[in-house]
């Protein structure tokens, strides 16, 4: 399972896109959330945990729609698609802001705080 955040969601159409930690954006459909009744409220910036479809699954899904080998020769490249998506409260681990604030250089307690007297 990988982690990411929702960057676009179209409620009327039932699909959206996830921005993973690394890599291009991931397409997901509302059915990837499972059989939730009522449909969950999805917000932009919502952290999610997702699993990607394998290339064989993607080819099987799109091959059945296209209907033949000839049409797949001119097909556009396939995008990554999420097989299963779970809404979570927050991504595990610390954020980059926490790391940046934690390692701020500190002054030595006996360091000079005023300008040196020899520089005027």
Chimera marker file (.cmm) of the C-alpha trace (Angstrom):
<marker_set name="trace">
<marker id="1" x="0.000" y="0.000" z="0.000" r="1" g="1" b="0" radius="0.5"/>
<marker id="2" x="1.160" y="3.496" z="-0.853" r="1" g="1" b="0" radius="0.5"/>
<marker id="3" x="0.164" y="6.876" z="0.554" r="1" g="1" b="0" radius="0.5"/>
<marker id="4" x="-0.920" y="10.082" z="-1.162" r="1" g="1" b="0" radius="0.5"/>
<marker id="5" x="-3.416" y="12.945" z="-1.111" r="1" g="1" b="0" radius="0.5"/>
<marker id="6" x="-6.452" y="13.678" z="-3.254" r="1" g="1" b="0" radius="0.5"/>
<marker id="7" x="-5.792" y="16.568" z="-5.641" r="1" g="1" b="0" radius="0.5"/>
<marker id="8" x="-8.965" y="16.415" z="-7.776" r="1" g="1" b="0" radius="0.5"/>
<marker id="9" x="-12.336" y="14.795" z="-7.263" r="1" g="1" b="0" radius="0.5"/>
<marker id="10" x="-15.429" y="15.059" z="-9.443" r="1" g="1" b="0" radius="0.5"/>
<marker id="11" x="-18.398" y="13.917" z="-7.346" r="1" g="1" b="0" radius="0.5"/>
<marker id="12" x="-20.901" y="14.082" z="-10.193" r="1" g="1" b="0" radius="0.5"/>
<marker id="13" x="-18.726" y="11.827" z="-12.378" r="1" g="1" b="0" radius="0.5"/>
<marker id="14" x="-17.441" y="9.549" z="-9.600" r="1" g="1" b="0" radius="0.5"/>
<marker id="15" x="-13.694" y="9.711" z="-10.176" r="1" g="1" b="0" radius="0.5"/>
<marker id="16" x="-10.656" y="11.705" z="-9.184" r="1" g="1" b="0" radius="0.5"/>
<marker id="17" x="-6.871" y="11.837" z="-8.973" r="1" g="1" b="0" radius="0.5"/>
<marker id="18" x="-4.357" y="11.136" z="-6.223" r="1" g="1" b="0" radius="0.5"/>
<marker id="19" x="-0.934" y="12.751" z="-5.845" r="1" g="1" b="0" radius="0.5"/>
<marker id="20" x="1.420" y="10.053" z="-4.495" r="1" g="1" b="0" radius="0.5"/>
<marker id="21" x="4.637" y="10.715" z="-2.579" r="1" g="1" b="0" radius="0.5"/>
<marker id="22" x="6.636" y="10.198" z="-5.776" r="1" g="1" b="0" radius="0.5"/>
<marker id="23" x="5.632" y="9.740" z="-9.380" r="1" g="1" b="0" radius="0.5"/>
<marker id="24" x="2.791" y="10.885" z="-11.628" r="1" g="1" b="0" radius="0.5"/>
<marker id="25" x="-0.790" y="11.339" z="-10.480" r="1" g="1" b="0" radius="0.5"/>
<marker id="26" x="-2.996" y="8.268" z="-10.037" r="1" g="1" b="0" radius="0.5"/>
<marker id="27" x="-6.563" y="7.871" z="-11.364" r="1" g="1" b="0" radius="0.5"/>
<marker id="28" x="-9.198" y="6.380" z="-9.040" r="1" g="1" b="0" radius="0.5"/>
<marker id="29" x="-12.887" y="5.578" z="-9.434" r="1" g="1" b="0" radius="0.5"/>
<marker id="30" x="-15.479" y="5.741" z="-6.655" r="1" g="1" b="0" radius="0.5"/>
<marker id="31" x="-15.846" y="1.943" z="-6.834" r="1" g="1" b="0" radius="0.5"/>
<marker id="32" x="-12.227" y="1.629" z="-5.609" r="1" g="1" b="0" radius="0.5"/>
<marker id="33" x="-13.432" y="2.880" z="-2.215" r="1" g="1" b="0" radius="0.5"/>
<marker id="34" x="-15.467" y="-0.286" z="-1.759" r="1" g="1" b="0" radius="0.5"/>
<marker id="35" x="-19.161" y="-0.713" z="-1.163" r="1" g="1" b="0" radius="0.5"/>
<marker id="36" x="-19.622" y="2.226" z="1.202" r="1" g="1" b="0" radius="0.5"/>
<marker id="37" x="-23.235" y="3.241" z="1.830" r="1" g="1" b="0" radius="0.5"/>
<marker id="38" x="-23.709" y="6.223" z="1.764" r="1" g="1" b="0" radius="0.5"/>
<marker id="39" x="-20.793" y="7.366" z="-0.387" r="1" g="1" b="0" radius="0.5"/>
<marker id="40" x="-18.069" y="8.953" z="1.739" r="1" g="1" b="0" radius="0.5"/>
<marker id="41" x="-17.418" y="12.673" z="1.659" r="1" g="1" b="0" radius="0.5"/>
<marker id="42" x="-14.150" y="13.222" z="-0.154" r="1" g="1" b="0" radius="0.5"/>
<marker id="43" x="-12.296" y="16.502" z="0.298" r="1" g="1" b="0" radius="0.5"/>
<marker id="44" x="-9.344" y="17.934" z="-1.573" r="1" g="1" b="0" radius="0.5"/>
<marker id="45" x="-6.141" y="17.319" z="0.364" r="1" g="1" b="0" radius="0.5"/>
<marker id="46" x="-7.626" y="14.216" z="2.036" r="1" g="1" b="0" radius="0.5"/>
<marker id="47" x="-4.859" y="11.678" z="2.818" r="1" g="1" b="0" radius="0.5"/>
<marker id="48" x="-5.448" y="8.220" z="1.334" r="1" g="1" b="0" radius="0.5"/>
<marker id="49" x="-3.851" y="4.806" z="1.282" r="1" g="1" b="0" radius="0.5"/>
<marker id="50" x="-4.075" y="3.090" z="-2.098" r="1" g="1" b="0" radius="0.5"/>
<marker id="51" x="-3.022" y="0.024" z="-4.051" r="1" g="1" b="0" radius="0.5"/>
<marker id="52" x="-2.170" y="0.200" z="-7.760" r="1" g="1" b="0" radius="0.5"/>
<marker id="53" x="-3.491" y="-2.095" z="-10.479" r="1" g="1" b="0" radius="0.5"/>
<marker id="54" x="-0.895" y="-4.273" z="-12.157" r="1" g="1" b="0" radius="0.5"/>
<marker id="55" x="-0.164" y="-3.795" z="-15.850" r="1" g="1" b="0" radius="0.5"/>
<marker id="56" x="-1.882" y="-7.112" z="-16.643" r="1" g="1" b="0" radius="0.5"/>
<marker id="57" x="-5.082" y="-5.935" z="-14.961" r="1" g="1" b="0" radius="0.5"/>
<marker id="58" x="-4.979" y="-2.628" z="-16.829" r="1" g="1" b="0" radius="0.5"/>
<marker id="59" x="-4.416" y="-4.357" z="-20.167" r="1" g="1" b="0" radius="0.5"/>
<marker id="60" x="-7.223" y="-6.817" z="-19.520" r="1" g="1" b="0" radius="0.5"/>
<marker id="61" x="-9.601" y="-4.014" z="-18.589" r="1" g="1" b="0" radius="0.5"/>
<marker id="62" x="-8.788" y="-1.801" z="-21.583" r="1" g="1" b="0" radius="0.5"/>
<marker id="63" x="-8.365" y="-4.712" z="-24.023" r="1" g="1" b="0" radius="0.5"/>
<marker id="64" x="-11.929" y="-5.850" z="-23.451" r="1" g="1" b="0" radius="0.5"/>
<marker id="65" x="-13.209" y="-2.367" z="-24.367" r="1" g="1" b="0" radius="0.5"/>
<marker id="66" x="-11.062" y="-1.868" z="-27.449" r="1" g="1" b="0" radius="0.5"/>
<marker id="67" x="-11.895" y="-5.195" z="-29.024" r="1" g="1" b="0" radius="0.5"/>
<marker id="68" x="-8.720" y="-6.188" z="-30.814" r="1" g="1" b="0" radius="0.5"/>
<marker id="69" x="-4.983" y="-6.086" z="-31.253" r="1" g="1" b="0" radius="0.5"/>
<marker id="70" x="-5.108" y="-3.611" z="-34.140" r="1" g="1" b="0" radius="0.5"/>
<marker id="71" x="-6.786" y="-0.902" z="-32.106" r="1" g="1" b="0" radius="0.5"/>
<marker id="72" x="-4.352" y="-1.353" z="-29.214" r="1" g="1" b="0" radius="0.5"/>
<marker id="73" x="-1.412" y="-0.496" z="-31.509" r="1" g="1" b="0" radius="0.5"/>
<marker id="74" x="-2.677" y="3.092" z="-31.786" r="1" g="1" b="0" radius="0.5"/>
<marker id="75" x="-3.877" y="3.357" z="-28.197" r="1" g="1" b="0" radius="0.5"/>
<marker id="76" x="-2.534" y="6.116" z="-25.937" r="1" g="1" b="0" radius="0.5"/>
<marker id="77" x="-0.268" y="5.040" z="-23.058" r="1" g="1" b="0" radius="0.5"/>
<marker id="78" x="-2.132" y="3.717" z="-20.046" r="1" g="1" b="0" radius="0.5"/>
<marker id="79" x="-2.218" y="5.747" z="-16.861" r="1" g="1" b="0" radius="0.5"/>
<marker id="80" x="-1.655" y="4.310" z="-13.432" r="1" g="1" b="0" radius="0.5"/>
<marker id="81" x="-4.940" y="3.437" z="-11.755" r="1" g="1" b="0" radius="0.5"/>
<marker id="82" x="-5.792" y="2.648" z="-8.152" r="1" g="1" b="0" radius="0.5"/>
<marker id="83" x="-7.367" y="-0.727" z="-7.479" r="1" g="1" b="0" radius="0.5"/>
<marker id="84" x="-8.272" y="-0.037" z="-3.853" r="1" g="1" b="0" radius="0.5"/>
<marker id="85" x="-8.419" y="3.290" z="-1.991" r="1" g="1" b="0" radius="0.5"/>
<marker id="86" x="-8.881" y="3.881" z="1.751" r="1" g="1" b="0" radius="0.5"/>
<marker id="87" x="-9.521" y="7.285" z="3.311" r="1" g="1" b="0" radius="0.5"/>
<marker id="88" x="-7.293" y="7.907" z="6.336" r="1" g="1" b="0" radius="0.5"/>
<marker id="89" x="-6.940" y="10.731" z="8.864" r="1" g="1" b="0" radius="0.5"/>
<marker id="90" x="-3.282" y="11.484" z="8.274" r="1" g="1" b="0" radius="0.5"/>
<marker id="91" x="-0.245" y="10.016" z="6.570" r="1" g="1" b="0" radius="0.5"/>
<marker id="92" x="1.893" y="8.061" z="9.052" r="1" g="1" b="0" radius="0.5"/>
<marker id="93" x="5.259" y="9.520" z="9.978" r="1" g="1" b="0" radius="0.5"/>
<marker id="94" x="6.330" y="13.098" z="10.412" r="1" g="1" b="0" radius="0.5"/>
<marker id="95" x="5.991" y="15.836" z="7.869" r="1" g="1" b="0" radius="0.5"/>
<marker id="96" x="8.896" y="17.687" z="6.299" r="1" g="1" b="0" radius="0.5"/>
<marker id="97" x="8.001" y="20.770" z="8.341" r="1" g="1" b="0" radius="0.5"/>
<marker id="98" x="8.566" y="18.792" z="11.549" r="1" g="1" b="0" radius="0.5"/>
<marker id="99" x="12.017" y="17.732" z="10.375" r="1" g="1" b="0" radius="0.5"/>
<marker id="100" x="13.007" y="21.248" z="9.306" r="1" g="1" b="0" radius="0.5"/>
<marker id="101" x="11.938" y="22.760" z="12.647" r="1" g="1" b="0" radius="0.5"/>
<marker id="102" x="13.564" y="20.039" z="14.720" r="1" g="1" b="0" radius="0.5"/>
<marker id="103" x="17.066" y="20.538" z="13.335" r="1" g="1" b="0" radius="0.5"/>
<marker id="104" x="17.439" y="24.303" z="13.591" r="1" g="1" b="0" radius="0.5"/>
<marker id="105" x="20.962" y="25.292" z="14.566" r="1" g="1" b="0" radius="0.5"/>
<marker id="106" x="21.111" y="26.479" z="18.163" r="1" g="1" b="0" radius="0.5"/>
<marker id="107" x="23.442" y="29.060" z="19.622" r="1" g="1" b="0" radius="0.5"/>
<marker id="108" x="26.042" y="27.936" z="22.073" r="1" g="1" b="0" radius="0.5"/>
<marker id="109" x="25.163" y="29.264" z="25.533" r="1" g="1" b="0" radius="0.5"/>
<marker id="110" x="28.479" y="31.120" z="25.812" r="1" g="1" b="0" radius="0.5"/>
<marker id="111" x="28.458" y="32.457" z="22.257" r="1" g="1" b="0" radius="0.5"/>
<marker id="112" x="28.903" y="36.203" z="21.805" r="1" g="1" b="0" radius="0.5"/>
<marker id="113" x="25.654" y="38.005" z="21.278" r="1" g="1" b="0" radius="0.5"/>
<marker id="114" x="27.020" y="41.446" z="20.562" r="1" g="1" b="0" radius="0.5"/>
<marker id="115" x="29.260" y="42.723" z="17.812" r="1" g="1" b="0" radius="0.5"/>
<marker id="116" x="32.928" y="42.265" z="18.465" r="1" g="1" b="0" radius="0.5"/>
<marker id="117" x="34.598" y="45.417" z="19.796" r="1" g="1" b="0" radius="0.5"/>
<marker id="118" x="37.462" y="45.290" z="17.318" r="1" g="1" b="0" radius="0.5"/>
<marker id="119" x="35.095" y="45.755" z="14.320" r="1" g="1" b="0" radius="0.5"/>
<marker id="120" x="33.886" y="49.324" z="14.075" r="1" g="1" b="0" radius="0.5"/>
<link id1="1" id2="2" r="1" g="1" b="0" radius="0.2"/>
<link id1="2" id2="3" r="1" g="1" b="0" radius="0.2"/>
<link id1="3" id2="4" r="1" g="1" b="0" radius="0.2"/>
<link id1="4" id2="5" r="1" g="1" b="0" radius="0.2"/>
<link id1="5" id2="6" r="1" g="1" b="0" radius="0.2"/>
<link id1="6" id2="7" r="1" g="1" b="0" radius="0.2"/>
<link id1="7" id2="8" r="1" g="1" b="0" radius="0.2"/>
<link id1="8" id2="9" r="1" g="1" b="0" radius="0.2"/>
<link id1="9" id2="10" r="1" g="1" b="0" radius="0.2"/>
<link id1="10" id2="11" r="1" g="1" b="0" radius="0.2"/>
<link id1="11" id2="12" r="1" g="1" b="0" radius="0.2"/>
<link id1="12" id2="13" r="1" g="1" b="0" radius="0.2"/>
<link id1="13" id2="14" r="1" g="1" b="0" radius="0.2"/>
<link id1="14" id2="15" r="1" g="1" b="0" radius="0.2"/>
<link id1="15" id2="16" r="1" g="1" b="0" radius="0.2"/>
<link id1="16" id2="17" r="1" g="1" b="0" radius="0.2"/>
<link id1="17" id2="18" r="1" g="1" b="0" radius="0.2"/>
<link id1="18" id2="19" r="1" g="1" b="0" radius="0.2"/>
<link id1="19" id2="20" r="1" g="1" b="0" radius="0.2"/>
<link id1="20" id2="21" r="1" g="1" b="0" radius="0.2"/>
<link id1="21" id2="22" r="1" g="1" b="0" radius="0.2"/>
<link id1="22" id2="23" r="1" g="1" b="0" radius="0.2"/>
<link id1="23" id2="24" r="1" g="1" b="0" radius="0.2"/>
<link id1="24" id2="25" r="1" g="1" b="0" radius="0.2"/>
<link id1="25" id2="26" r="1" g="1" b="0" radius="0.2"/>
<link id1="26" id2="27" r="1" g="1" b="0" radius="0.2"/>
<link id1="27" id2="28" r="1" g="1" b="0" radius="0.2"/>
<link id1="28" id2="29" r="1" g="1" b="0" radius="0.2"/>
<link id1="29" id2="30" r="1" g="1" b="0" radius="0.2"/>
<link id1="30" id2="31" r="1" g="1" b="0" radius="0.2"/>
<link id1="31" id2="32" r="1" g="1" b="0" radius="0.2"/>
<link id1="32" id2="33" r="1" g="1" b="0" radius="0.2"/>
<link id1="33" id2="34" r="1" g="1" b="0" radius="0.2"/>
<link id1="34" id2="35" r="1" g="1" b="0" radius="0.2"/>
<link id1="35" id2="36" r="1" g="1" b="0" radius="0.2"/>
<link id1="36" id2="37" r="1" g="1" b="0" radius="0.2"/>
<link id1="37" id2="38" r="1" g="1" b="0" radius="0.2"/>
<link id1="38" id2="39" r="1" g="1" b="0" radius="0.2"/>
<link id1="39" id2="40" r="1" g="1" b="0" radius="0.2"/>
<link id1="40" id2="41" r="1" g="1" b="0" radius="0.2"/>
<link id1="41" id2="42" r="1" g="1" b="0" radius="0.2"/>
<link id1="42" id2="43" r="1" g="1" b="0" radius="0.2"/>
<link id1="43" id2="44" r="1" g="1" b="0" radius="0.2"/>
<link id1="44" id2="45" r="1" g="1" b="0" radius="0.2"/>
<link id1="45" id2="46" r="1" g="1" b="0" radius="0.2"/>
<link id1="46" id2="47" r="1" g="1" b="0" radius="0.2"/>
<link id1="47" id2="48" r="1" g="1" b="0" radius="0.2"/>
<link id1="48" id2="49" r="1" g="1" b="0" radius="0.2"/>
<link id1="49" id2="50" r="1" g="1" b="0" radius="0.2"/>
<link id1="50" id2="51" r="1" g="1" b="0" radius="0.2"/>
<link id1="51" id2="52" r="1" g="1" b="0" radius="0.2"/>
<link id1="52" id2="53" r="1" g="1" b="0" radius="0.2"/>
<link id1="53" id2="54" r="1" g="1" b="0" radius="0.2"/>
<link id1="54" id2="55" r="1" g="1" b="0" radius="0.2"/>
<link id1="55" id2="56" r="1" g="1" b="0" radius="0.2"/>
<link id1="56" id2="57" r="1" g="1" b="0" radius="0.2"/>
<link id1="57" id2="58" r="1" g="1" b="0" radius="0.2"/>
<link id1="58" id2="59" r="1" g="1" b="0" radius="0.2"/>
<link id1="59" id2="60" r="1" g="1" b="0" radius="0.2"/>
<link id1="60" id2="61" r="1" g="1" b="0" radius="0.2"/>
<link id1="61" id2="62" r="1" g="1" b="0" radius="0.2"/>
<link id1="62" id2="63" r="1" g="1" b="0" radius="0.2"/>
<link id1="63" id2="64" r="1" g="1" b="0" radius="0.2"/>
<link id1="64" id2="65" r="1" g="1" b="0" radius="0.2"/>
<link id1="65" id2="66" r="1" g="1" b="0" radius="0.2"/>
<link id1="66" id2="67" r="1" g="1" b="0" radius="0.2"/>
<link id1="67" id2="68" r="1" g="1" b="0" radius="0.2"/>
<link id1="68" id2="69" r="1" g="1" b="0" radius="0.2"/>
<link id1="69" id2="70" r="1" g="1" b="0" radius="0.2"/>
<link id1="70" id2="71" r="1" g="1" b="0" radius="0.2"/>
<link id1="71" id2="72" r="1" g="1" b="0" radius="0.2"/>
<link id1="72" id2="73" r="1" g="1" b="0" radius="0.2"/>
<link id1="73" id2="74" r="1" g="1" b="0" radius="0.2"/>
<link id1="74" id2="75" r="1" g="1" b="0" radius="0.2"/>
<link id1="75" id2="76" r="1" g="1" b="0" radius="0.2"/>
<link id1="76" id2="77" r="1" g="1" b="0" radius="0.2"/>
<link id1="77" id2="78" r="1" g="1" b="0" radius="0.2"/>
<link id1="78" id2="79" r="1" g="1" b="0" radius="0.2"/>
<link id1="79" id2="80" r="1" g="1" b="0" radius="0.2"/>
<link id1="80" id2="81" r="1" g="1" b="0" radius="0.2"/>
<link id1="81" id2="82" r="1" g="1" b="0" radius="0.2"/>
<link id1="82" id2="83" r="1" g="1" b="0" radius="0.2"/>
<link id1="83" id2="84" r="1" g="1" b="0" radius="0.2"/>
<link id1="84" id2="85" r="1" g="1" b="0" radius="0.2"/>
<link id1="85" id2="86" r="1" g="1" b="0" radius="0.2"/>
<link id1="86" id2="87" r="1" g="1" b="0" radius="0.2"/>
<link id1="87" id2="88" r="1" g="1" b="0" radius="0.2"/>
<link id1="88" id2="89" r="1" g="1" b="0" radius="0.2"/>
<link id1="89" id2="90" r="1" g="1" b="0" radius="0.2"/>
<link id1="90" id2="91" r="1" g="1" b="0" radius="0.2"/>
<link id1="91" id2="92" r="1" g="1" b="0" radius="0.2"/>
<link id1="92" id2="93" r="1" g="1" b="0" radius="0.2"/>
<link id1="93" id2="94" r="1" g="1" b="0" radius="0.2"/>
<link id1="94" id2="95" r="1" g="1" b="0" radius="0.2"/>
<link id1="95" id2="96" r="1" g="1" b="0" radius="0.2"/>
<link id1="96" id2="97" r="1" g="1" b="0" radius="0.2"/>
<link id1="97" id2="98" r="1" g="1" b="0" radius="0.2"/>
<link id1="98" id2="99" r="1" g="1" b="0" radius="0.2"/>
<link id1="99" id2="100" r="1" g="1" b="0" radius="0.2"/>
<link id1="100" id2="101" r="1" g="1" b="0" radius="0.2"/>
<link id1="101" id2="102" r="1" g="1" b="0" radius="0.2"/>
<link id1="102" id2="103" r="1" g="1" b="0" radius="0.2"/>
<link id1="103" id2="104" r="1" g="1" b="0" radius="0.2"/>
<link id1="104" id2="105" r="1" g="1" b="0" radius="0.2"/>
<link id1="105" id2="106" r="1" g="1" b="0" radius="0.2"/>
<link id1="106" id2="107" r="1" g="1" b="0" radius="0.2"/>
<link id1="107" id2="108" r="1" g="1" b="0" radius="0.2"/>
<link id1="108" id2="109" r="1" g="1" b="0" radius="0.2"/>
<link id1="109" id2="110" r="1" g="1" b="0" radius="0.2"/>
<link id1="110" id2="111" r="1" g="1" b="0" radius="0.2"/>
<link id1="111" id2="112" r="1" g="1" b="0" radius="0.2"/>
<link id1="112" id2="113" r="1" g="1" b="0" radius="0.2"/>
<link id1="113" id2="114" r="1" g="1" b="0" radius="0.2"/>
<link id1="114" id2="115" r="1" g="1" b="0" radius="0.2"/>
<link id1="115" id2="116" r="1" g="1" b="0" radius="0.2"/>
<link id1="116" id2="117" r="1" g="1" b="0" radius="0.2"/>
<link id1="117" id2="118" r="1" g="1" b="0" radius="0.2"/>
<link id1="118" id2="119" r="1" g="1" b="0" radius="0.2"/>
<link id1="119" id2="120" r="1" g="1" b="0" radius="0.2"/>
</marker_set>
